[in-house]
Amino acid sequence: MISKENLKAGLIGGIGGLIVSMVINYYILPVPETVFANALGNGISGLMSGFMGGFLAVKKRKNGNS
């Protein structure tokens, strides 16, 4: 069951991943046809990975597996 705490931690981690990934890929590693397409694509992947990281960390902590 998904709790509010899991969703909140996942959203915070996802937003952090989105921002960091977009900034790095916009200014440092532009590869696709447009810089914005690269930043957006990597930002979305950062959002997903950050959400899952935060969600699983809270779930693990709640189960007592710290």
Secondary structure, DSSP 8 states (H G I E B T S, - for coil): ---HHHHHHHHHHHHHHHHHHHHHHHHT---SSSHHHHHHHHHHHHHHHHHHHHHHHHHHHHTT--
